[in-house]
Amino acid sequence: MNCIVTAFVALLLAFSVLPGCKRPEPSLPPAPVEQPPEPGQEYSNPDRQREYEQAWRRYLAQFEAPEMGDYLWVHLTDGSYVGGEVRLWTSSEIVLRDGTNDVNIARSSIDKDSLHRVYADAFARHQALGEIEAELTPRVDKHAATPLVGSKRYSIADSITPRKGPGDRFQRANVPELTRGTLLEVTDQQGPWIRVSAQGVQESFWLNGLATRPIPNAPKEDNSPVIKQLLNRDLLTDYDPQLSTAHLPRGIWVGTHPAVREGLSRVLAEHSAAMRSSPTAWIEIKDTATGRRLARYSTSQGFRQ
């Protein structure tokens, strides 16, 4: 009996090494890109559920993961902010460079209100239902045009990324790279983000409006709505127009594109000057935690970090 078992095992081993009969090698692990999960059951009506899932997939298709060199800041579960240039991105962590230091941030340590800046699936789980519900429901009230709509502005950076939607999580727009001084015409606005058209570019695209500035002799702008929004979201932790000082977490500052830093400083300086009825516009940007100066802006000396 033992001889029969031994012969059978030997026969199996022989077949396992025959050409073309090898056990298939395990496939390579997938690339470290988070795939959006299947939408959960949200509606009892199957047609409504199907409509929701299709809208969700269309919505998620607009977004993309960060790329190397992007500026990014994230809110952590301990309440702090970490920011910098993206050096590495995987499904389990992101590495940001703050100056000369690399900071490893585990996905599990990112607060839920900041996950959408890095991972589309967490963003969908947390916010998609409300946003897709709004998309499926026709809106009667159209948002009123703001003073920026119809105005002309200049880009103040060579490397600001054009987007397909009003946020840095949206995909890059397929348009030529902008250069400093590009003339832009504003056609829409959502918060600090503006949709613009540029000469020689067929498609319109979105930019952070803080990375632009009005053309000379343009009417004075009221930037108080944008400043209030930043304060309400705790991106600015304190702002005193009378003293021309503003505080924000250093992690947010270093994780923000340099052109947006310059634009924010200019907006705060000009708003402070208007509140003081002063012809001199200047502002000091300080770190919330330490009070150390991060930057200074004045109309006479420009932007300095």
PASEBA-1860 file (N, C-alpha, C; in nm, 3 decimals):
! residues 305
1> MNCIVTAF> 0.082/-0.120/0.000/0.000/0.000/0.000/0.086/0.126/0.000 ~ 0.192/0.126/0.084/0.282/0.242/0.091/0.347/0.267/-0.044 ~ 0.379/0.158/-0.116/0.442/0.173/-0.248/0.348/0.241/-0.346 ~ 0.218/0.207/-0.336/0.120/0.268/-0.426/0.110/0.417/-0.399 ~ 0.104/0.458/-0.270/0.094/0.600/-0.232/0.217/0.676/-0.279 ~ 0.334/0.614/-0.258/0.459/0.679/-0.299/0.461/0.702/-0.449 ~ 0.418/0.599/-0.525/0.417/0.610/-0.671/0.319/0.719/-0.716 ~ 0.204/0.729/-0.647/0.103/0.829/-0.684/0.156/0.971/-0.661
9> VALLLAFS> 0.223/0.991/-0.546/0.281/1.123/-0.514/0.388/1.159/-0.617 ~ 0.472/1.060/-0.655/0.577/1.085/-0.754/0.516/1.123/-0.887 ~ 0.403/1.057/-0.921/0.338/1.088/-1.048/0.284/1.231/-1.048 ~ 0.226/1.275/-0.937/0.177/1.412/-0.926/0.290/1.512/-0.940 ~ 0.402/1.485/-0.876/0.517/1.575/-0.885/0.570/1.583/-1.027 ~ 0.569/1.469/-1.096/0.618/1.467/-1.234/0.530/1.553/-1.323 ~ 0.398/1.542/-1.306/0.307/1.623/-1.388/0.321/1.771/-1.357 ~ 0.355/1.806/-1.231/0.361/1.947/-1.193/0.476/2.020/-1.258
17> VLPGCKRP> 0.576/1.947/-1.308/0.691/2.013/-1.370/0.692/1.999/-1.522 ~ 0.589/1.933/-1.580/0.584/1.923/-1.724/0.567/2.061/-1.787 ~ 0.629/2.088/-1.904/0.613/2.217/-1.971/0.465/2.244/-1.998 ~ 0.425/2.367/-1.971/0.287/2.408/-1.996/0.192/2.366/-1.887 ~ 0.238/2.289/-1.790/0.148/2.245/-1.683/0.190/2.301/-1.547 ~ 0.277/2.398/-1.549/0.321/2.456/-1.423/0.205/2.529/-1.356 ~ 0.208/2.529/-1.224/0.112/2.608/-1.150/0.137/2.755/-1.184 ~ 0.033/2.830/-1.221/0.053/2.971/-1.259/0.116/3.052/-1.146
25> EPSLPPAP> 0.211/3.136/-1.182/0.277/3.219/-1.081/0.180/3.324/-1.031 ~ 0.190/3.358/-0.904/0.099/3.461/-0.850/0.119/3.594/-0.922 ~ 0.009/3.664/-0.946/0.017/3.792/-1.016/0.081/3.897/-0.926 ~ 0.137/3.999/-0.990/0.198/4.107/-0.914/0.093/4.182/-0.833 ~ 0.128/4.235/-0.718/0.029/4.311/-0.640/-0.014/4.435/-0.718 ~ -0.138/4.477/-0.699/-0.186/4.593/-0.774/-0.111/4.719/-0.736 ~ -0.111/4.816/-0.825/-0.049/4.945/-0.796/-0.117/5.007/-0.675 ~ -0.043/5.081/-0.595/-0.099/5.135/-0.470/-0.190/5.254/-0.496
33> VEQPPEPG> -0.301/5.229/-0.564/-0.399/5.334/-0.590/-0.533/5.289/-0.533 ~ -0.593/5.371/-0.450/-0.719/5.333/-0.388/-0.830/5.329/-0.492 ~ -0.900/5.217/-0.497/-1.015/5.205/-0.587/-1.142/5.239/-0.509 ~ -1.231/5.317/-0.568/-1.354/5.350/-0.497/-1.438/5.225/-0.473 ~ -1.496/5.209/-0.357/-1.577/5.090/-0.328/-1.709/5.097/-0.402 ~ -1.777/4.982/-0.409/-1.911/4.982/-0.467/-2.003/5.064/-0.376 ~ -2.087/5.145/-0.435/-2.178/5.225/-0.352/-2.267/5.137/-0.266 ~ -2.291/5.179/-0.144/-2.378/5.104/-0.055/-2.524/5.129/-0.087
41> QEYSNPDR> -2.610/5.047/-0.030/-2.753/5.062/-0.052/-2.801/5.186/0.023 ~ -2.856/5.281/-0.051/-2.902/5.405/0.011/-3.051/5.428/-0.014 ~ -3.106/5.371/-0.121/-3.246/5.395/-0.157/-3.321/5.263/-0.167 ~ -3.445/5.261/-0.124/-3.526/5.139/-0.136/-3.576/5.120/-0.279 ~ -3.591/5.231/-0.353/-3.635/5.222/-0.493/-3.516/5.182/-0.580 ~ -3.522/5.066/-0.650/-3.406/5.019/-0.730/-3.365/5.118/-0.839 ~ -3.462/5.182/-0.904/-3.428/5.277/-1.010/-3.354/5.397/-0.952 ~ -3.402/5.443/-0.837/-3.336/5.555/-0.770/-3.195/5.517/-0.727
49> QREYEQAW> -3.179/5.394/-0.676/-3.048/5.347/-0.634/-2.953/5.339/-0.752 ~ -3.002/5.288/-0.866/-2.919/5.276/-0.986/-2.876/5.415/-1.035 ~ -2.969/5.509/-1.031/-2.938/5.646/-1.071/-2.832/5.707/-0.980 ~ -2.844/5.681/-0.852/-2.747/5.731/-0.755/-2.608/5.671/-0.780 ~ -2.601/5.541/-0.802/-2.472/5.476/-0.822/-2.404/5.527/-0.949 ~ -2.483/5.547/-1.056/-2.425/5.601/-1.179/-2.372/5.742/-1.156 ~ -2.447/5.823/-1.084/-2.402/5.960/-1.055/-2.277/5.958/-0.969 ~ -2.273/5.864/-0.874/-2.156/5.853/-0.787/-2.031/5.823/-0.869
57> RRYLAQFE> -2.043/5.727/-0.961/-1.926/5.690/-1.041/-1.881/5.806/-1.130 ~ -1.977/5.878/-1.186/-1.941/5.996/-1.266/-1.870/6.099/-1.179 ~ -1.919/6.113/-1.058/-1.861/6.212/-0.967/-1.717/6.175/-0.929 ~ -1.697/6.048/-0.892/-1.564/6.004/-0.852/-1.465/6.010/-0.968 ~ -1.513/5.995/-1.090/-1.425/5.997/-1.207/-1.358/6.131/-1.227 ~ -1.408/6.234/-1.159/-1.348/6.367/-1.173/-1.218/6.382/-1.094 ~ -1.197/6.295/-0.995/-1.089/6.317/-0.899/-0.968/6.231/-0.929 ~ -0.854/6.271/-0.872/-0.731/6.196/-0.893/-0.645/6.203/-0.768
65> APEMGDYL> -0.554/6.108/-0.759/-0.463/6.105/-0.645/-0.358/6.215/-0.660 ~ -0.296/6.256/-0.550/-0.188/6.355/-0.560/-0.072/6.302/-0.644 ~ 0.004/6.391/-0.704/0.123/6.355/-0.779/0.247/6.408/-0.709 ~ 0.362/6.349/-0.742/0.486/6.393/-0.681/0.507/6.543/-0.709 ~ 0.542/6.616/-0.605/0.567/6.759/-0.621/0.446/6.846/-0.592 ~ 0.326/6.785/-0.584/0.208/6.863/-0.547/0.224/6.915/-0.404 ~ 0.167/7.032/-0.378/0.162/7.082/-0.241/0.033/7.032/-0.177 ~ 0.043/6.987/-0.053/-0.071/6.924/0.012/-0.061/6.945/0.162
73> WVHLTDGS> -0.173/6.974/0.226/-0.178/6.972/0.372/-0.294/6.884/0.416 ~ -0.275/6.816/0.528/-0.377/6.725/0.578/-0.397/6.749/0.727 ~ -0.521/6.730/0.769/-0.559/6.742/0.910/-0.550/6.605/0.974 ~ -0.478/6.594/1.085/-0.458/6.466/1.151/-0.558/6.444/1.263 ~ -0.571/6.319/1.306/-0.668/6.285/1.410/-0.633/6.349/1.545 ~ -0.506/6.389/1.564/-0.470/6.454/1.690/-0.497/6.604/1.687 ~ -0.556/6.654/1.577/-0.591/6.795/1.567/-0.488/6.882/1.498 ~ -0.369/6.828/1.473/-0.263/6.908/1.409/-0.275/6.900/1.257
81> YVGGEVRL> -0.200/6.987/1.189/-0.193/6.989/1.044/-0.049/6.961/1.001 ~ -0.035/6.882/0.895/0.097/6.856/0.838/0.087/6.887/0.689 ~ 0.189/6.955/0.637/0.185/6.991/0.496/0.323/6.988/0.434 ~ 0.325/6.993/0.302/0.450/6.996/0.229/0.432/6.944/0.089 ~ 0.544/6.920/0.021/0.542/6.863/-0.114/0.528/6.711/-0.106 ~ 0.446/6.655/-0.192/0.427/6.509/-0.194/0.554/6.442/-0.246 ~ 0.610/6.352/-0.165/0.730/6.276/-0.204/0.697/6.131/-0.234 ~ 0.591/6.079/-0.172/0.550/5.939/-0.192/0.403/5.928/-0.158
89> WTSSEIVL> 0.331/5.847/-0.235/0.188/5.826/-0.209/0.156/5.679/-0.233 ~ 0.099/5.614/-0.134/0.054/5.475/-0.148/-0.084/5.464/-0.086 ~ -0.140/5.342/-0.092/-0.273/5.321/-0.035/-0.272/5.327/0.118 ~ -0.154/5.320/0.179/-0.149/5.316/0.325/-0.083/5.438/0.389 ~ -0.010/5.516/0.310/0.056/5.633/0.369/0.088/5.736/0.262 ~ 0.122/5.856/0.309/0.170/5.961/0.221/0.290/6.027/0.289 ~ 0.390/6.063/0.210/0.511/6.127/0.263/0.517/6.268/0.208 ~ 0.523/6.366/0.299/0.529/6.507/0.262/0.664/6.564/0.304
97> RDGTNDVN> 0.721/6.650/0.221/0.848/6.716/0.254/0.821/6.857/0.300 ~ 0.857/6.884/0.424/0.847/7.017/0.483/0.988/7.073/0.494 ~ 1.025/7.158/0.398/1.162/7.208/0.395/1.256/7.097/0.354 ~ 1.340/7.053/0.448/1.433/6.943/0.422/1.391/6.815/0.493 ~ 1.279/6.817/0.563/1.236/6.702/0.641/1.122/6.629/0.570 ~ 1.130/6.495/0.565/1.022/6.413/0.513/0.936/6.364/0.629 ~ 0.806/6.381/0.616/0.713/6.341/0.721/0.624/6.229/0.668 ~ 0.631/6.111/0.732/0.548/5.996/0.694/0.415/6.005/0.767
105> IARSSIDK> 0.305/5.999/0.692/0.172/6.011/0.750/0.092/5.886/0.714 ~ 0.059/5.806/0.813/-0.021/5.687/0.789/-0.165/5.726/0.757 ~ -0.226/5.652/0.668/-0.366/5.681/0.633/-0.455/5.682/0.756 ~ -0.428/5.590/0.848/-0.512/5.579/0.967/-0.504/5.701/1.057 ~ -0.399/5.784/1.041/-0.383/5.901/1.128/-0.441/6.028/1.067 ~ -0.499/6.018/0.944/-0.557/6.134/0.878/-0.702/6.148/0.922 ~ -0.740/6.267/0.967/-0.877/6.291/1.011/-0.974/6.276/0.894 ~ -1.096/6.233/0.925/-1.193/6.205/0.818/-1.226/6.328/0.735
113> DSLHRVYA> -1.216/6.450/0.795/-1.250/6.568/0.717/-1.139/6.608/0.620 ~ -1.026/6.536/0.623/-0.916/6.566/0.533/-0.882/6.450/0.441 ~ -0.946/6.335/0.462/-0.916/6.218/0.379/-0.943/6.244/0.231 ~ -1.044/6.329/0.202/-1.079/6.351/0.063/-0.968/6.422/-0.013 ~ -0.873/6.485/0.059/-0.761/6.550/-0.008/-0.661/6.447/-0.060 ~ -0.671/6.323/-0.009/-0.574/6.220/-0.047/-0.640/6.099/-0.111 ~ -0.753/6.056/-0.055/-0.814/5.931/-0.100/-0.957/5.953/-0.144 ~ -0.985/5.920/-0.269/-1.118/5.943/-0.325/-1.224/5.853/-0.261
121> DAFARHQA> -1.187/5.732/-0.220/-1.288/5.643/-0.166/-1.342/5.693/-0.033 ~ -1.252/5.741/0.054/-1.298/5.793/0.182/-1.381/5.919/0.162 ~ -1.342/5.998/0.065/-1.420/6.118/0.033/-1.561/6.077/-0.009 ~ -1.571/5.974/-0.092/-1.703/5.930/-0.140/-1.788/5.880/-0.024 ~ -1.731/5.795/0.061/-1.807/5.740/0.173/-1.861/5.852/0.263 ~ -1.780/5.955/0.281/-1.814/6.058/0.379/-1.909/6.162/0.321 ~ -1.893/6.197/0.193/-1.965/6.312/0.140/-2.049/6.285/0.015 ~ -2.029/6.172/-0.051/-2.092/6.156/-0.183/-2.244/6.162/-0.176
129> LGEIEAEL> -2.305/6.102/-0.075/-2.451/6.096/-0.072/-2.512/6.236/-0.079 ~ -2.464/6.327/0.005/-2.519/6.462/0.006/-2.495/6.534/-0.125 ~ -2.374/6.521/-0.180/-2.341/6.593/-0.302/-2.414/6.534/-0.423 ~ -2.426/6.402/-0.429/-2.496/6.341/-0.541/-2.646/6.368/-0.530 ~ -2.698/6.367/-0.408/-2.839/6.399/-0.390/-2.870/6.539/-0.444 ~ -2.779/6.633/-0.419/-2.798/6.768/-0.471/-2.792/6.768/-0.623 ~ -2.704/6.682/-0.679/-2.691/6.675/-0.825/-2.819/6.619/-0.888 ~ -2.882/6.522/-0.822/-3.002/6.460/-0.877/-3.126/6.548/-0.861
137> TPRVDKHA> -3.121/6.641/-0.769/-3.235/6.728/-0.744/-3.215/6.860/-0.818 ~ -3.301/6.891/-0.914/-3.285/7.018/-0.987/-3.287/7.136/-0.891 ~ -3.193/7.226/-0.910/-3.184/7.344/-0.823/-3.260/7.459/-0.886 ~ -3.347/7.519/-0.807/-3.425/7.632/-0.854/-3.346/7.761/-0.839 ~ -3.276/7.771/-0.728/-3.201/7.894/-0.702/-3.062/7.883/-0.761 ~ -3.030/7.965/-0.858/-2.897/7.972/-0.915/-2.814/8.070/-0.834 ~ -2.688/8.034/-0.807/-2.611/8.125/-0.722/-2.579/8.253/-0.799 ~ -2.590/8.363/-0.728/-2.575/8.495/-0.791/-2.430/8.517/-0.832
145> ATPLVGSK> -2.413/8.592/-0.937/-2.278/8.625/-0.984/-2.206/8.708/-0.879 ~ -2.080/8.682/-0.860/-1.999/8.757/-0.764/-1.922/8.865/-0.839 ~ -1.864/8.958/-0.766/-1.790/9.066/-0.833/-1.677/9.015/-0.923 ~ -1.621/8.894/-0.895/-1.510/8.846/-0.976/-1.556/8.799/-1.114 ~ -1.680/8.751/-1.123/-1.728/8.700/-1.251/-1.734/8.814/-1.353 ~ -1.671/8.791/-1.468/-1.664/8.894/-1.571/-1.540/8.980/-1.565 ~ -1.462/8.964/-1.458/-1.340/9.044/-1.444/-1.222/8.978/-1.515 ~ -1.116/9.051/-1.531/-0.992/9.000/-1.590/-0.882/9.003/-1.485
153> RYSIADSI> -0.797/8.897/-1.488/-0.694/8.883/-1.387/-0.568/8.827/-1.452 ~ -0.457/8.836/-1.375/-0.330/8.779/-1.419/-0.294/8.662/-1.330 ~ -0.236/8.557/-1.388/-0.177/8.451/-1.309/-0.049/8.503/-1.245 ~ -0.024/8.465/-1.119/0.097/8.513/-1.053/0.198/8.400/-1.033 ~ 0.181/8.289/-1.107/0.276/8.177/-1.092/0.296/8.108/-1.225 ~ 0.411/8.042/-1.238/0.441/7.964/-1.358/0.392/7.821/-1.348 ~ 0.368/7.772/-1.227/0.345/7.629/-1.210/0.211/7.595/-1.146 ~ 0.119/7.689/-1.136/-0.011/7.658/-1.077/-0.085/7.562/-1.169
161> TPRKGPGD> -0.150/7.460/-1.111/-0.212/7.354/-1.189/-0.356/7.388/-1.226 ~ -0.390/7.393/-1.355/-0.531/7.412/-1.394/-0.611/7.287/-1.361 ~ -0.732/7.303/-1.312/-0.816/7.191/-1.271/-0.947/7.188/-1.350 ~ -1.009/7.069/-1.352/-1.137/7.054/-1.420/-1.255/7.095/-1.332 ~ -1.229/7.117/-1.205/-1.335/7.156/-1.112/-1.279/7.246/-1.004 ~ -1.367/7.300/-0.918/-1.325/7.398/-0.817/-1.265/7.336/-0.692 ~ -1.146/7.277/-0.704/-1.077/7.219/-0.590/-0.952/7.148/-0.635 ~ -0.855/7.134/-0.543/-0.728/7.073/-0.582/-0.736/6.922/-0.592
169> RFQRANVP> -0.851/6.862/-0.557/-0.867/6.717/-0.574/-0.918/6.683/-0.714 ~ -0.965/6.783/-0.791/-1.014/6.756/-0.926/-0.899/6.726/-1.020 ~ -0.930/6.655/-1.128/-0.827/6.620/-1.226/-0.769/6.745/-1.289 ~ -0.646/6.729/-1.337/-0.581/6.838/-1.408/-0.651/6.863/-1.541 ~ -0.671/6.989/-1.572/-0.734/7.023/-1.699/-0.631/7.006/-1.811 ~ -0.677/6.959/-1.924/-0.589/6.934/-2.037/-0.570/7.062/-2.118 ~ -0.497/7.156/-2.059/-0.468/7.284/-2.124/-0.320/7.311/-2.110 ~ -0.263/7.399/-2.193/-0.121/7.431/-2.181/-0.088/7.488/-2.043
177> ELTRGTLL> 0.034/7.461/-1.997/0.077/7.509/-1.866/0.077/7.661/-1.863 ~ 0.024/7.716/-1.755/0.017/7.860/-1.743/0.154/7.919/-1.711 ~ 0.175/8.041/-1.751/0.296/8.115/-1.715/0.256/8.239/-1.638 ~ 0.347/8.290/-1.561/0.319/8.410/-1.483/0.282/8.525/-1.577 ~ 0.174/8.595/-1.545/0.130/8.706/-1.627/0.027/8.669/-1.732 ~ -0.015/8.541/-1.735/-0.119/8.501/-1.830/-0.249/8.576/-1.799 ~ -0.310/8.636/-1.901/-0.434/8.710/-1.883/-0.551/8.613/-1.881 ~ -0.637/8.624/-1.780/-0.747/8.532/-1.760/-0.878/8.609/-1.746
185> EVTDQQGP> -0.986/8.553/-1.799/-1.118/8.612/-1.781/-1.202/8.518/-1.697 ~ -1.262/8.570/-1.590/-1.336/8.489/-1.494/-1.480/8.469/-1.543 ~ -1.524/8.342/-1.549/-1.660/8.311/-1.594/-1.746/8.251/-1.484 ~ -1.687/8.206/-1.375/-1.765/8.147/-1.265/-1.678/8.148/-1.140 ~ -1.740/8.133/-1.024/-1.667/8.134/-0.898/-1.737/8.045/-0.797 ~ -1.658/7.967/-0.722/-1.706/7.891/-0.608/-1.605/7.906/-0.497 ~ -1.641/7.984/-0.394/-1.545/8.013/-0.288/-1.424/8.083/-0.346 ~ -1.304/8.040/-0.308/-1.184/8.104/-0.364/-1.148/8.055/-0.504
193> WIRVSAQG> -1.221/7.953/-0.555/-1.189/7.896/-0.686/-1.266/7.968/-0.796 ~ -1.199/7.993/-0.908/-1.261/8.062/-1.020/-1.243/7.982/-1.148 ~ -1.348/7.984/-1.232/-1.337/7.925/-1.365/-1.295/8.036/-1.460 ~ -1.194/8.009/-1.542/-1.138/8.114/-1.627/-1.121/8.063/-1.769 ~ -1.111/8.156/-1.859/-1.071/8.127/-1.997/-0.947/8.210/-2.026 ~ -0.860/8.156/-2.110/-0.735/8.223/-2.144/-0.725/8.235/-2.296 ~ -0.658/8.337/-2.341/-0.644/8.360/-2.484/-0.567/8.243/-2.547 ~ -0.619/8.191/-2.657/-0.554/8.081/-2.727/-0.584/7.945/-2.671
201> VQESFWLN> -0.666/7.937/-2.564/-0.703/7.809/-2.502/-0.852/7.789/-2.524 ~ -0.891/7.679/-2.585/-1.031/7.658/-2.621/-1.118/7.631/-2.499 ~ -1.071/7.544/-2.408/-1.153/7.505/-2.294/-1.128/7.596/-2.175 ~ -1.236/7.621/-2.099/-1.219/7.692/-1.972/-1.170/7.593/-1.866 ~ -1.117/7.644/-1.756/-1.064/7.560/-1.650/-1.072/7.636/-1.519 ~ -1.042/7.566/-1.410/-1.052/7.625/-1.276/-0.914/7.648/-1.217 ~ -0.903/7.756/-1.140/-0.781/7.789/-1.066/-0.820/7.836/-0.927 ~ -0.729/7.823/-0.833/-0.747/7.891/-0.705/-0.730/8.040/-0.731
209> GLATRPIP> -0.836/8.117/-0.707/-0.831/8.260/-0.736/-0.724/8.335/-0.661 ~ -0.676/8.277/-0.549/-0.570/8.343/-0.473/-0.437/8.339/-0.548 ~ -0.427/8.255/-0.651/-0.304/8.249/-0.732/-0.312/8.344/-0.850 ~ -0.407/8.437/-0.846/-0.420/8.538/-0.951/-0.431/8.675/-0.885 ~ -0.419/8.779/-0.967/-0.442/8.913/-0.914/-0.512/8.996/-1.020 ~ -0.589/9.097/-0.979/-0.662/9.178/-1.078/-0.567/9.258/-1.165 ~ -0.615/9.290/-1.286/-0.536/9.374/-1.376/-0.527/9.515/-1.317 ~ -0.430/9.595/-1.356/-0.418/9.732/-1.305/-0.545/9.812/-1.330
217> NAPKEDNS> -0.577/9.900/-1.233/-0.693/9.990/-1.240/-0.827/9.917/-1.238 ~ -0.826/9.790/-1.197/-0.952/9.718/-1.181/-1.026/9.769/-1.058 ~ -1.159/9.757/-1.053/-1.234/9.801/-0.934/-1.187/9.725/-0.809 ~ -1.196/9.792/-0.695/-1.158/9.728/-0.569/-1.247/9.607/-0.542 ~ -1.186/9.501/-0.491/-1.259/9.377/-0.464/-1.293/9.366/-0.316 ~ -1.407/9.306/-0.287/-1.445/9.275/-0.150/-1.410/9.130/-0.123 ~ -1.301/9.108/-0.051/-1.254/8.971/-0.023/-1.304/8.918/0.110 ~ -1.393/8.991/0.176/-1.439/8.946/0.307/-1.509/8.810/0.303
225> PVIKQLLN> -1.587/8.773/0.197/-1.648/8.639/0.198/-1.544/8.527/0.200 ~ -1.435/8.543/0.123/-1.331/8.441/0.122/-1.262/8.433/0.257 ~ -1.234/8.549/0.318/-1.168/8.551/0.449/-1.257/8.486/0.554 ~ -1.387/8.515/0.551/-1.480/8.453/0.647/-1.484/8.302/0.629 ~ -1.481/8.257/0.504/-1.482/8.113/0.478/-1.358/8.047/0.536 ~ -1.242/8.109/0.518/-1.119/8.054/0.572/-1.122/8.050/0.724 ~ -1.180/8.152/0.786/-1.191/8.155/0.932/-1.289/8.049/0.981 ~ -1.402/8.033/0.911/-1.502/7.935/0.952/-1.450/7.792/0.942
233> RDLLTDYD> -1.360/7.768/0.848/-1.304/7.634/0.830/-1.176/7.615/0.911 ~ -1.140/7.715/0.993/-1.019/7.709/1.076/-0.891/7.699/0.995 ~ -0.897/7.739/0.868/-0.773/7.747/0.791/-0.696/7.871/0.831 ~ -0.769/7.976/0.865/-0.714/8.090/0.938/-0.764/8.076/1.081 ~ -0.674/8.073/1.178/-0.718/8.058/1.316/-0.743/8.193/1.382 ~ -0.684/8.300/1.326/-0.705/8.433/1.382/-0.667/8.537/1.277 ~ -0.741/8.646/1.277/-0.712/8.755/1.183/-0.753/8.886/1.248 ~ -0.658/8.978/1.260/-0.683/9.110/1.318/-0.648/9.216/1.215
241> PQLSTAHL> -0.749/9.270/1.144/-0.719/9.369/1.040/-0.661/9.498/1.095 ~ -0.694/9.531/1.219/-0.641/9.655/1.277/-0.491/9.646/1.304 ~ -0.447/9.526/1.344/-0.304/9.505/1.370/-0.232/9.448/1.249 ~ -0.308/9.417/1.142/-0.251/9.357/1.020/-0.174/9.230/1.051 ~ -0.237/9.141/1.126/-0.176/9.011/1.157/-0.278/8.901/1.129 ~ -0.228/8.786/1.085/-0.311/8.668/1.063/-0.234/8.546/1.110 ~ -0.304/8.452/1.172/-0.241/8.329/1.220/-0.303/8.209/1.150 ~ -0.220/8.113/1.117/-0.268/7.986/1.063/-0.166/7.877/1.096
249> PRGIWVGT> -0.209/7.750/1.099/-0.115/7.641/1.129/-0.004/7.634/1.025 ~ 0.116/7.610/1.071/0.230/7.603/0.979/0.214/7.492/0.877 ~ 0.150/7.380/0.919/0.129/7.269/0.825/0.046/7.310/0.705 ~ -0.054/7.394/0.728/-0.135/7.443/0.616/-0.052/7.534/0.528 ~ 0.028/7.620/0.591/0.109/7.716/0.513/0.208/7.645/0.421 ~ 0.284/7.550/0.475/0.387/7.486/0.393/0.327/7.388/0.292 ~ 0.202/7.344/0.316/0.137/7.255/0.222/0.053/7.327/0.118 ~ 0.066/7.458/0.111/-0.009/7.540/0.016/0.085/7.590/-0.093
257> HPAVREGL> 0.038/7.591/-0.216/0.121/7.635/-0.329/0.174/7.777/-0.301 ~ 0.303/7.803/-0.332/0.361/7.935/-0.306/0.281/8.051/-0.366 ~ 0.223/8.032/-0.484/0.144/8.140/-0.545/0.020/8.169/-0.463 ~ -0.042/8.064/-0.404/-0.160/8.085/-0.320/-0.119/8.155/-0.191 ~ -0.003/8.122/-0.137/0.046/8.192/-0.018/0.060/8.342/-0.046 ~ 0.121/8.372/-0.160/0.139/8.514/-0.196/0.004/8.583/-0.214 ~ -0.088/8.515/-0.285/-0.218/8.576/-0.309/-0.297/8.596/-0.181 ~ -0.294/8.498/-0.090/-0.362/8.512/0.038/-0.306/8.630/0.116
265> SRVLAEHS> -0.174/8.643/0.117/-0.110/8.754/0.189/-0.155/8.888/0.131 ~ -0.160/8.897/-0.002/-0.202/9.022/-0.065/-0.347/9.055/-0.029 ~ -0.436/8.954/-0.035/-0.577/8.976/-0.005/-0.594/9.025/0.139 ~ -0.526/8.960/0.234/-0.536/9.000/0.374/-0.480/9.140/0.396 ~ -0.369/9.172/0.330/-0.309/9.304/0.345/-0.403/9.413/0.292 ~ -0.460/9.390/0.174/-0.549/9.490/0.115/-0.678/9.504/0.195 ~ -0.730/9.392/0.247/-0.850/9.399/0.330/-0.821/9.475/0.460 ~ -0.705/9.450/0.521/-0.668/9.521/0.643/-0.657/9.671/0.618
273> AAMRSSPT> -0.595/9.708/0.506/-0.582/9.850/0.473/-0.719/9.915/0.456 ~ -0.812/9.843/0.391/-0.946/9.898/0.373/-1.018/9.914/0.507 ~ -1.000/9.816/0.598/-1.065/9.824/0.729/-1.006/9.938/0.814 ~ -0.879/9.970/0.792/-0.815/10.078/0.867/-0.826/10.212/0.795 ~ -0.887/10.211/0.675/-0.893/10.333/0.591/-0.753/10.389/0.570 ~ -0.660/10.300/0.541/-0.521/10.339/0.524/-0.476/10.313/0.380 ~ -0.394/10.401/0.324/-0.342/10.376/0.189/-0.230/10.271/0.187 ~ -0.179/10.233/0.304/-0.068/10.139/0.314/-0.120/9.999/0.344
281> AWIEIKDT> -0.093/9.907/0.254/-0.139/9.769/0.272/-0.022/9.680/0.314 ~ -0.035/9.613/0.428/0.068/9.519/0.471/0.005/9.417/0.565 ~ 0.069/9.303/0.580/0.020/9.198/0.669/0.138/9.113/0.715 ~ 0.129/9.061/0.836/0.223/8.961/0.886/0.147/8.831/0.907 ~ 0.197/8.723/0.846/0.139/8.589/0.862/0.222/8.515/0.966 ~ 0.155/8.462/1.069/0.227/8.397/1.179/0.175/8.256/1.203 ~ 0.264/8.173/1.260/0.230/8.036/1.295/0.142/8.036/1.420 ~ 0.030/7.964/1.412/-0.063/7.959/1.525/0.003/7.906/1.651
289> ATGRRLAR> 0.084/7.801/1.638/0.140/7.734/1.756/0.250/7.815/1.823 ~ 0.339/7.875/1.744/0.457/7.939/1.802/0.454/8.092/1.795 ~ 0.371/8.149/1.710/0.370/8.293/1.692/0.483/8.344/1.604 ~ 0.565/8.254/1.552/0.676/8.297/1.467/0.625/8.341/1.330 ~ 0.691/8.437/1.271/0.646/8.491/1.144/0.676/8.393/1.031 ~ 0.575/8.367/0.949/0.591/8.282/0.832/0.615/8.363/0.705 ~ 0.554/8.481/0.699/0.569/8.564/0.579/0.522/8.706/0.611 ~ 0.558/8.796/0.522/0.513/8.935/0.532/0.486/8.985/0.391
297> YSTSQGFR> 0.381/9.065/0.378/0.348/9.123/0.248/0.321/9.273/0.267 ~ 0.374/9.353/0.175/0.341/9.496/0.171/0.345/9.541/0.025 ~ 0.270/9.646/-0.003/0.266/9.696/-0.141/0.401/9.752/-0.183 ~ 0.480/9.797/-0.088/0.609/9.856/-0.122/0.718/9.752/-0.143 ~ 0.718/9.644/-0.062/0.824/9.546/-0.069/0.779/9.410/-0.125 ~ 0.648/9.395/-0.151/0.599/9.269/-0.207/0.592/9.158/-0.102 ~ 0.604/9.035/-0.151/0.586/8.916/-0.067/0.722/8.863/-0.025 ~ 0.738/8.843/0.106/0.863/8.789/0.159/0.832/8.680/0.260
305> Q> 0.906/8.567/0.250/0.889/8.456/0.344/1.010/8.446/0.435
END
